[in-house]
Amino acid sequence: MNLANTLRRIALADPQRPALYEGTRLLHTYGELGARAARLASALRAQGLQAGDRVLLFMRNHPAYLELVYGCWWAGLAVVPVNAKLHLREAQWIAGHAQAHWAFVTADVGAGLQVPGRCIDVDTPDYAALSGGSAAEVQPRGPGDLAWLFYTSGTTGKPKGVMLTHRNLATMGLTYFVDVDAVDARDAIVYGAPMSHGAGLYAIPHVMAGARHVVPASGGFDAAELFGLARAVGRLTMFAAPTIVKRLVDHAEAQGLDGEGFKTIVYGGAPMYAGDIRRALRVMGPRFVQIYGQGETPMVATALSRAHLQDAGHPRHAQHIASVGIAQTPVEVRIADAGGRSLPLGEVGEVLVRGDTVMAGYWRDEAATA
């Protein structure tokens, strides 16, 4: 079970299907993206990297991000995506703790990062040279093998490395189609939020479906740019924190826009005020879905569906839109006390999640895992 096979599958079945855009400019078809990932994998293996080795990505959103993630998986490696908003010293600590062998960076955030192997700026000829050789076969990996080492924000101390396996991420990707949104080749996901986090994780179901991937030319969030892309590209999906949703709605209202071109906006990562989602629905229409999850069960705990959000006639609609929805399909969710005992409905406690999306543990931290 190697997630790289999901890219290889589309690349073989429909090589001319559009895959990756920078703004409105098509960069690669699925055939080309698969070939680039395969050649990158070959180069990484030729440089001595072995299955299970970690490769750190400290980059702003960039067209190379997708091929790096899938190229590393193709080679049997694990990726360590790091939020580009972190300070260099924080990224350096993560690189050391993750025991990353190589790193790929953009110079604006990663200049000066040090790892035992090579640290390559993706905008240089050194990076381009890695895609110039022969193609590798997909390296076999087991369902429990490490795919993505996700570092928490460190709000309770030093960041912890959440070990996400190929099974965890494959389950998350398949769950998206059941509990969040149906996707097909006509759709496009735009990366207006960091690809090191939820936005990048949602690349997985969109690769599975052979959808299009759009990296904004700005490399990040710009409301006017995103509305322009929605109109130009069409059927656009994005993942956004509630603060970003509010900025989108502010722009739409100020410019007299109704969200044309946006298909789905998935929000999560922080509480959404009921008044804000009501306003979003009024201004942009029924384009919203809420998810609740943590790095330890990526994007999968509960979901508040489009149907629940727009069912204004339901007698409990006010409670629905103020909630985080219902348990997603592959997990069990319950509220427990400090002793792990389930609590009655309406009581305050700890959210416990069990299922195939739940992490394998914390990297090099048996005490926290236990």
C-alpha positions as CSV (number, residue, x, y, z in Angstrom):
1,M,0.0,0.0,0.0
2,N,2.0,2.9,-1.3
3,L,0.1,6.1,-1.8
4,A,2.2,6.9,-4.9
5,N,0.2,4.2,-6.7
6,T,-2.8,6.5,-6.7
7,L,-0.8,9.0,-8.9
8,R,0.7,6.2,-11.0
9,R,-2.8,4.8,-11.6
10,I,-4.2,8.0,-13.1
11,A,-0.9,8.7,-15.0
12,L,-1.2,5.3,-16.7
13,A,-5.0,5.4,-17.3
14,D,-5.3,9.0,-18.5
15,P,-1.9,10.5,-19.1
16,Q,-3.3,13.6,-20.9
17,R,-5.6,14.6,-18.1
18,P,-4.7,18.1,-16.8
19,A,-3.1,17.8,-13.3
20,L,-1.2,20.8,-12.1
21,Y,-1.6,24.5,-12.7
22,E,0.2,27.6,-11.5
23,G,-2.6,30.1,-11.5
24,T,-4.4,29.5,-14.8
25,R,-1.4,28.1,-16.6
26,L,-1.2,24.3,-17.1
27,L,2.2,23.0,-16.0
28,H,1.7,19.2,-16.1
29,T,-0.7,16.6,-17.2
30,Y,-1.1,13.5,-15.0
31,G,1.2,11.6,-17.3
32,E,3.9,14.2,-16.9
33,L,3.4,14.6,-13.2
34,G,3.7,10.8,-12.7
35,A,6.8,10.7,-14.8
36,R,8.4,13.6,-12.9
37,A,7.6,11.8,-9.6
38,A,9.1,8.6,-10.9
39,R,12.3,10.3,-12.1
40,L,12.6,12.2,-8.8
41,A,12.3,8.9,-6.9
42,S,15.0,7.3,-9.0
43,A,17.4,10.2,-8.3
44,L,16.7,10.1,-4.6
45,R,17.4,6.4,-4.4
46,A,20.5,6.8,-6.5
47,Q,21.7,9.4,-3.9
48,G,21.6,6.7,-1.2
49,L,18.2,7.4,0.4
50,Q,16.6,4.2,1.7
51,A,13.0,3.2,2.3
52,G,11.7,4.9,5.4
53,D,14.2,7.8,5.4
54,R,12.6,11.2,6.1
55,V,12.7,14.2,3.7
56,L,11.8,17.6,5.1
57,L,9.9,20.1,3.0
58,F,10.2,23.7,4.2
59,M,8.6,25.7,1.5
60,R,5.9,28.2,0.7
61,N,3.1,26.8,-1.5
62,H,4.9,25.9,-4.8
63,P,4.2,23.9,-7.9
64,A,7.0,21.5,-6.9
65,Y,5.2,20.6,-3.6
66,L,3.0,17.9,-5.1
67,E,5.7,16.1,-7.2
68,L,8.0,16.2,-4.1
69,V,5.4,14.5,-1.8
70,Y,4.5,11.9,-4.4
71,G,8.1,11.5,-5.6
72,C,9.3,10.8,-2.1
73,W,6.5,8.2,-1.6
74,W,7.4,6.7,-5.0
75,A,10.9,6.1,-3.6
76,G,9.5,4.6,-0.3
77,L,10.5,7.7,1.7
78,A,8.5,9.6,4.3
79,V,7.8,13.4,4.0
80,V,8.1,15.9,6.8
81,P,6.2,19.0,5.6
82,V,6.9,22.1,7.8
83,N,4.7,25.2,8.0
84,A,6.5,27.9,6.0
85,K,5.4,30.5,8.7
86,L,7.7,28.9,11.2
87,H,11.1,30.6,12.1
88,L,14.2,28.9,10.6
89,R,15.3,27.8,14.1
90,E,12.0,26.1,14.6
91,A,12.2,24.3,11.3
92,Q,15.8,23.4,12.2
93,W,14.7,21.8,15.5
94,I,12.0,19.7,13.6
95,A,14.7,18.6,11.0
96,G,16.9,17.4,13.8
97,H,14.1,15.7,15.8
98,A,12.7,14.0,12.6
99,Q,16.2,12.9,11.7
100,A,15.6,14.2,8.2
101,H,18.2,13.1,5.8
102,W,17.5,15.6,3.0
103,A,15.4,18.8,2.7
104,F,13.8,20.8,0.0
105,V,13.2,24.5,0.5
106,T,12.2,27.7,-1.1
107,A,14.8,30.4,-0.4
108,D,12.4,32.8,1.1
109,V,11.9,30.6,4.1
110,G,14.5,27.8,4.1
111,A,17.8,29.5,3.3
112,G,20.3,28.3,5.9
113,L,18.5,25.1,6.9
114,Q,21.0,22.3,7.6
115,V,20.5,18.5,7.2
116,P,23.0,15.7,7.0
117,G,22.4,15.2,3.3
118,R,21.5,17.7,0.7
119,C,19.3,20.8,1.2
120,I,18.0,21.8,-2.3
121,D,16.2,25.0,-3.3
122,V,13.4,24.0,-5.6
123,D,13.9,27.1,-7.8
124,T,17.5,26.1,-8.7
125,P,19.1,24.0,-11.5
126,D,20.1,21.5,-8.8
127,Y,16.4,20.6,-8.3
128,A,15.7,20.5,-12.0
129,A,18.5,18.1,-12.5
130,L,16.8,15.6,-10.2
131,S,14.0,15.1,-12.8
132,G,16.3,14.5,-15.7
133,G,17.2,10.9,-15.3
134,S,15.5,7.5,-15.6
135,A,12.2,6.5,-13.9
136,A,11.9,4.3,-10.9
137,E,9.3,1.7,-10.1
138,V,7.1,2.5,-7.1
139,Q,8.8,1.2,-4.0
140,P,6.5,-1.3,-2.1
141,R,5.4,-0.1,1.3
142,G,3.2,-1.7,3.9
143,P,0.0,-0.2,5.2
144,G,1.6,0.6,8.6
145,D,4.7,2.2,7.1
146,L,5.4,5.9,7.7
147,A,4.2,8.2,5.0
148,W,3.9,11.7,6.5
149,L,5.5,13.0,9.8
150,F,3.3,15.8,10.9
151,Y,4.6,18.1,13.6
152,T,2.0,19.6,16.0
153,S,2.0,23.3,16.8
154,G,3.7,22.7,20.2
155,T,1.1,24.5,22.3
156,T,1.7,22.2,25.2
157,G,5.5,22.1,24.9
158,K,7.9,21.1,22.1
159,P,6.1,20.0,18.8
160,K,5.4,16.3,18.6
161,G,5.9,14.3,15.4
162,V,2.7,12.6,14.5
163,M,3.4,9.4,12.6
164,L,0.8,9.1,9.7
165,T,1.0,5.8,7.8
166,H,0.0,5.0,4.3
167,R,-3.2,3.3,5.7
168,N,-4.0,6.4,7.8
169,L,-3.8,8.7,4.7
170,A,-5.5,6.3,2.3
171,T,-8.4,6.0,4.7
172,M,-8.6,9.7,5.0
173,G,-8.6,10.2,1.3
174,L,-11.3,7.6,0.7
175,T,-13.4,9.1,3.5
176,Y,-13.4,12.5,1.8
177,F,-15.7,11.1,-0.9
178,V,-18.2,9.7,1.6
179,D,-18.4,12.4,4.3
180,V,-17.1,15.6,2.7
181,D,-17.5,15.9,-1.0
182,A,-17.8,13.8,-4.2
183,V,-14.9,14.6,-6.6
184,D,-14.3,13.9,-10.2
185,A,-11.9,14.9,-13.0
186,R,-13.8,18.1,-13.6
187,D,-13.0,19.5,-10.2
188,A,-10.0,21.4,-9.0
189,I,-8.5,22.0,-5.6
190,V,-6.7,25.3,-5.0
191,Y,-4.0,25.6,-2.4
192,G,-4.7,29.0,-0.7
193,A,-3.8,27.6,2.7
194,P,-0.5,25.9,3.6
195,M,0.2,22.7,1.7
196,S,2.1,21.5,4.8
197,H,-1.2,21.0,6.6
198,G,-4.8,20.4,5.8
199,A,-4.8,21.8,2.3
200,G,-1.9,19.5,1.4
201,L,-3.5,16.5,3.0
202,Y,-6.6,17.1,0.8
203,A,-4.4,16.7,-2.3
204,I,-4.7,13.0,-1.6
205,P,-8.4,12.5,-2.4
206,H,-8.0,14.9,-5.4
207,V,-5.2,12.8,-6.8
208,M,-7.2,9.7,-6.2
209,A,-10.0,11.2,-8.3
210,G,-7.7,12.6,-11.0
211,A,-8.9,16.2,-10.3
212,R,-6.9,19.3,-11.1
213,H,-4.5,21.0,-8.6
214,V,-4.1,24.8,-8.6
215,V,-1.2,26.6,-6.9
216,P,-2.0,30.3,-6.8
217,A,0.6,32.5,-8.5
218,S,0.9,34.4,-5.2
219,G,1.7,31.1,-3.4
220,G,-0.8,31.8,-0.7
221,F,-4.1,33.5,0.2
222,D,-5.4,36.5,-1.7
223,A,-9.1,36.8,-1.9
224,A,-9.3,38.6,-5.2
225,E,-6.9,36.1,-6.8
226,L,-9.0,33.2,-5.5
227,F,-12.2,34.6,-6.8
228,G,-10.5,35.2,-10.2
229,L,-9.3,31.6,-10.2
230,A,-12.8,30.3,-9.3
231,R,-14.2,32.1,-12.4
232,A,-11.4,31.0,-14.7
233,V,-10.8,27.4,-13.6
234,G,-14.3,26.5,-12.3
235,R,-15.5,23.9,-9.9
236,L,-13.0,25.0,-7.3
237,T,-12.6,23.5,-3.9
238,M,-10.4,24.8,-1.1
239,F,-9.7,24.1,2.6
240,A,-9.7,27.2,4.8
241,A,-9.6,28.2,8.4
242,P,-12.7,30.1,9.6
243,T,-10.7,33.4,9.5
244,I,-10.0,32.8,5.8
245,V,-13.6,32.0,5.1
246,K,-14.6,35.3,6.7
247,R,-12.1,37.2,4.5
248,L,-13.5,35.5,1.4
249,V,-17.0,36.4,2.4
250,D,-15.9,40.0,3.2
251,H,-14.5,40.3,-0.3
252,A,-17.5,38.7,-1.9
253,E,-19.9,41.1,-0.1
254,A,-17.8,44.1,-0.9
255,Q,-17.5,43.3,-4.6
256,G,-21.0,42.0,-5.1
257,L,-19.9,38.5,-5.8
258,D,-21.9,35.3,-5.1
259,G,-19.1,32.7,-5.1
260,E,-19.5,31.7,-8.8
261,G,-16.9,29.1,-9.7
262,F,-16.4,27.8,-6.2
263,K,-17.8,24.3,-5.8
264,T,-16.9,23.5,-2.1
265,I,-15.2,25.4,0.7
266,V,-14.2,23.0,3.5
267,Y,-13.5,24.8,6.8
268,G,-11.9,23.6,10.0
269,G,-9.0,24.0,12.3
270,A,-10.7,26.5,14.6
271,P,-14.2,27.3,15.8
272,M,-16.6,28.9,13.4
273,Y,-19.1,31.4,14.8
274,A,-22.7,30.6,14.0
275,G,-23.2,34.2,12.8
276,D,-20.2,33.9,10.4
277,I,-21.4,30.7,8.8
278,R,-24.9,32.1,8.4
279,R,-23.5,35.1,6.6
280,A,-21.3,32.9,4.5
281,L,-24.2,30.9,3.4
282,R,-26.3,34.0,2.7
283,V,-23.5,35.6,0.6
284,M,-21.9,32.7,-1.2
285,G,-24.6,30.0,-1.1
286,P,-24.5,26.3,0.0
287,R,-20.8,25.7,-0.8
288,F,-19.6,24.9,2.7
289,V,-18.7,21.8,4.6
290,Q,-17.1,21.7,8.1
291,I,-14.6,19.1,9.3
292,Y,-13.2,18.5,12.7
293,G,-10.0,16.5,13.3
294,Q,-6.5,16.8,14.6
295,G,-3.1,15.9,13.2
296,E,-3.4,12.7,15.2
297,T,-6.4,11.7,13.1
298,P,-5.9,13.9,10.0
299,M,-9.0,15.7,8.8
300,V,-11.2,12.8,10.2
301,A,-13.2,13.0,13.4
302,T,-16.5,14.6,12.6
303,A,-18.1,16.5,9.6
304,L,-20.9,18.9,9.3
305,S,-22.3,18.3,5.8
306,R,-23.5,20.8,3.2
307,A,-27.0,19.3,3.7
308,H,-27.0,19.9,7.5
309,L,-25.7,23.5,7.0
310,Q,-28.4,24.5,4.5
311,D,-31.4,22.7,6.2
312,A,-32.7,25.9,7.7
313,G,-36.1,24.4,8.2
314,H,-34.9,21.8,10.7
315,P,-36.1,22.5,14.3
316,R,-32.5,22.1,15.6
317,H,-30.8,24.0,12.8
318,A,-29.3,26.5,15.1
319,Q,-27.7,23.7,17.1
320,H,-26.5,22.0,14.0
321,I,-24.6,25.0,12.6
322,A,-23.0,25.7,15.9
323,S,-21.7,22.1,16.2
324,V,-19.0,20.1,14.4
325,G,-21.5,17.6,12.9
326,I,-21.4,13.9,13.3
327,A,-18.7,11.2,13.3
328,Q,-17.1,10.5,10.0
329,T,-17.6,7.0,8.6
330,P,-14.3,5.2,9.5
331,V,-14.1,6.3,13.1
332,E,-15.8,6.0,16.5
333,V,-16.1,9.2,18.5
334,R,-17.1,9.5,22.1
335,I,-16.8,12.0,25.0
336,A,-15.1,10.6,28.1
337,D,-14.1,11.7,31.6
338,A,-10.5,11.7,32.9
339,G,-10.8,8.0,33.5
340,G,-11.8,7.2,30.0
341,R,-15.5,6.5,30.9
342,S,-18.1,7.6,28.4
343,L,-20.1,10.6,29.6
344,P,-23.9,11.3,29.1
345,L,-25.1,13.5,26.3
346,G,-24.4,17.2,27.0
347,E,-21.6,16.6,29.5
348,V,-18.1,18.2,28.9
349,G,-15.2,15.9,28.6
350,E,-12.4,14.7,26.3
351,V,-13.0,13.8,22.7
352,L,-11.8,10.2,22.0
353,V,-11.4,8.9,18.4
354,R,-10.8,5.3,17.3
355,G,-10.3,4.1,13.8
356,D,-8.0,3.6,10.8
357,T,-7.1,7.2,10.5
358,V,-5.7,7.4,14.0
359,M,-1.9,7.9,14.0
360,A,0.7,5.1,14.6
361,G,2.1,7.2,17.5
362,Y,4.4,10.1,18.2
363,W,7.9,9.9,16.6
364,R,10.6,9.2,19.2
365,D,8.2,9.8,22.1
366,E,7.0,6.5,23.6
367,A,5.8,8.3,26.8
368,A,3.5,10.6,24.9
369,T,2.3,7.8,22.7
370,A,1.3,5.7,25.7
